[in-house]
Amino acid sequence: MATYSVVFEIEVDANNSLEASKTVRDWLRNPHTEWQFYVQGDDQKIDSVDLSEEDGDAVLEVLNYQPLIK
């Protein structure tokens, strides 16, 4: 079994960081939504995984990953 680092990034408009966090928390709790994640395995390769796609189309390698927070 391998170890993976999984990152969820999103930009949200809000009045402050607490409101932004609660908004995203509520979105994540919605069972009818699918999200995109960035995943890095032991091989250091980064993939974009879009859970709204069929499994065969869900994973794309990211050649130039640039995080939202720097």
C-alpha positions, 0 to 999 in steps of 0.5 A: 500500500502506498501513501498519498497526499491529497489537497483540496483547493478552492477560492471562495468569496466571503467576509472573513476567513471563518465565514469562508471556512464554514461555507466550504465545509457546508459544500463538502458535506453535501453528498450530491457534489463531486470535487477535484483534488490534487494527489501526490504519491510516493513517486512524487507525480501529481495528478488532478482527480475529478470525481465528477468524471467517469473513472477512466477519465477522472485522473490527469497528470499535472505537469506544472502544479501551482498551489493557490496558497503560496 
